[in-house]
């Protein structure tokens, strides 16, 4: 008796969803909107902008696109539940999104088991397309491996830097990023030596002590993977204790506006970083993107914004190529899909489902009270991926 | 040698912020007995308010004045929370206060997000202290020195306030015996509000004082809360000196841990806490609980008796509904029901030690997540089939429960809760940082059911069957002589001992049974999700179970079922809204203030009684 009202409500809510199915193509979007809003809201903004643009030009397959955004609370198990909900109640055609690598991997495994298409936008883990890759998962953003390889290539050119120390958050992403950089640099420069590693707990860095420990190692080069509030603390303590003076510092993702903007005029100078110099990209499609983004959201774009935008451009191109929302047809269309984006052409490799979207590599400096990238270049992702033979070894059948 | 000296100085300056924040929590607990889980939120508020007040100013007066004012404003927010919410809860069981403060965390989270936005804010530097000075051959930031000086000053200030003023004397008197102070005509409300102001003031001061070393961001509240609790518990709850010493111990442990064991930074802290609690259950400077005045708590007894098992038609209807659900063939509904059932099951295992046993555990996720991880690891490394693992998984957590329980049942009340929290956090940090075995935060994936249960409908029925059976067993145990002995231990351990009940043994057995059952729930859970991640073992998961019990009603036999179902359903529903944390936080607070006996309490007070009466008259 006491359960009846509850169950009635439950059943009504459960069944009400499908009744309102309209003639739109629904895209399920899952991201950690509450845990890391500074990184995920720009992603959603970018995606929203793209959807509006696509719909204004008549949509795809004669239908409008509809983005259904959900918060995964930063929990993989929650993300899987939401994916199930999106497919069964909202009847979405595919899912996209996510920032955290572990959530990306969880959704990848869900996609494989349930034979649904998942386009991972932001998660960086290499395993997503290699060790744990599968038929139904594709990724847009350049992975940890690719970005580390790009940085290693530039760092290798500094012949006098021979001893390196690393500092990275103590979790899977940090570990991946360090080992990728080490391997790539060692391959190019067998003479370099890694003299020490520091592993602060994520978002709990004890910056003073970490800096002191790094100083103790007396490295010539430092490879930094810390980000967010950890990065701010690390930069501040490191500057105060002269850690960065006369040393080559390489920062993974440090040039991305999400991470460098909050540092304002204290942004580190002369670091070699990957990032996103949106203020300096001359390409007209990109400038158009920046202008409409700033107009609509009254803020400058972040790396998440362009990733969100490119993800939706991918979905548009995918639907045009597949001419269907059938999962198997879409998966086949995704293989070898070419998309034109504001950051240049992107190709989804059939062999490992990784896109060739590249990254911007350059040097940091401070101008008008903000950290920016100078002397940057766009490195195409296709040149920083392992050979087909290597990929076959990495991927399960 | 100098490297160690410099590292020691770093430890001291870190200890400073930690001490400021922790001392506030310790004071609040010492006087009001409220375990304020939202203390980290006040720390975060202090940082944000300080950031806004100080701005880009180069004036030292504005900087230091800003710090002070930020602390005052934070204190005033604390006063608001105390008057609106906590004041109504001094006479309800500790658990309710705890959950209420959990609601405060959620509300402050979303409000901060609304006011200050999502971006991390870099804190202002202290004017005049932006550089560093050379000390022992190394550069030491001058603000570090300022912090090292600040905390003893605050410590002395608090001591003077408590020991040299009339207000302080009254507060100490209230700490010793609340009722006596009230009987002497002291306005308790005013006293408690004052104490809460002081506690939040200190948290705000800690948050603002760390601005030059970091800044303000939305993860600060959960970031510091575990550490602050470790400090307070290690130092002895209510002891200011203890908090100071413990803050130094923990910070030095961190600072030197970074030099020698850079990869196990999280484990060290919780290991230290567990060791200290085992050796000195009331912390370094805490007083043993037997000397303290026990807070009045409302004890309603369970209504189950040996003969009247609640196999009434309400239960049968519920099971019938659950059995029919797969016919609708909607995957998501089944998924959601499985989750509701398993989390209710998990809540019921906690209820078993908490309701009849009176043992409030803050770390029950240890057994839930432990069961999941045991299964996932067995699948990953030994490829064992599901039929074996549904026994092996719970067996592993039973062994955990035997070990952890042996230490925990020596304590009671808040100290019991804190030790369970310490063990759970210890296990969590091992799982999180030992990534070569557990996959770290990438978790373990690909743990799907094997055998006939590969079919989702079969798995669904398996979950329903095993859960119903387990709940039936728990129910039988509660109404057995063992269950009665357990309740006797809860109500008076002295009298129980006098009539020959081995209190610790009874509680130990109950704890182990609960650990086994929670492990079973966790084992099924991992199969339902296909993967497991450290979040299933973290503090919020333990809290979920507590909130479910609260929602359902702690002393009601159907509490965990109602609470678990409603909560899972609610979370699934409201996370669609942008400000769902705010909404959930407000709902939790309202529920506690308006219906302290939970949902089942609402029913049993009115409707159910009437139904029972009707039944009898027929």
Interface residues (C-beta under 8 A of the other chain):
Chain A: X1 X2 X3 X6 X7 X10 X13 X14 X15 X33 X34 X35 X37 X38 X41 X70 X71 X73 X74 X75 X76 X77 X78 X80 X81 X84 X85 X87 X88 X89 X101 X102 X105 X106 X109 X110 X113 X125 X127 X132 X170 X171 X172 X175 X197 X198 X199 X200 X201 X203 X204 X206 X207 X208 X209 X210 X212 X213 X215 X216 X228 X229 X232 X233 X236 X237 X240 X241 X242 X261 X262 X263 X264 X266
Chain B: X3 X6 X7 X10 X11 X13 X14 X113 X118 X119 X120 X121 X122 X131 X132 X138 X139 X140 X141 X144 X213 X214 X215 X217 X218 X219 X220 X223 X254 X255 X258 X259 X262 X263 X265 X266 X314 X317 X318 X321 X330 X331 X332 X333 X335 X336 X339 X432 X433 X435 X439 X440 X441 X442 X443 X445 X446 X448 X529 X530 X531 X532 X533 X535 X536 X558 X562 X565 X566 X569 X572 X573 X575 X576 X578 X580 X581 X600 X603 X607 X608 X611
